[in-house]
């Protein structure tokens, strides 16, 4: 199975009247998400399933990235990707997919990094940055791709 872990792009700050759950992407964050989608399209990212946490900024990131991928797949909500959910819950959701699945998961830090550690067993994994994607294939971290990078950072073949 291939899993792409993608952290949401830059969002507006939480305020007294705007709760964390409802924070949308900034203009810069929208650019980041579009750029990441455009880059991923050229690097063998053809999803069979797309899931996002239920928070606004993550759904917006997923929609913009998948638009860049030129896929018609819907973005489904997976509550276990929420910022306060344990990574093990998201991991159990993945176990239902066949080995041929290519799953995009849009979530939050540090939960996505925790999920990457569970999938790869690399305890010293660098935190996933905003608008960054990690490609994990059969438990091996293949590459990291930032929204402003020209090419992915290859970590294994």
Protein Blocks (a to p, Z undefined) as FASTA:
>chain_A
ZZddddddddddddfklcfklmccdfklmmmmmmmmmmmmmnopacfbdcddfbfklmmm
mmmmmmmnopabdcdddfklpmkbcfklmmmmmmmpcfkbccddddddfklmmmmmmmno
pakbccddehiacddeehiafbdcdfkbfbdcdfbZZ
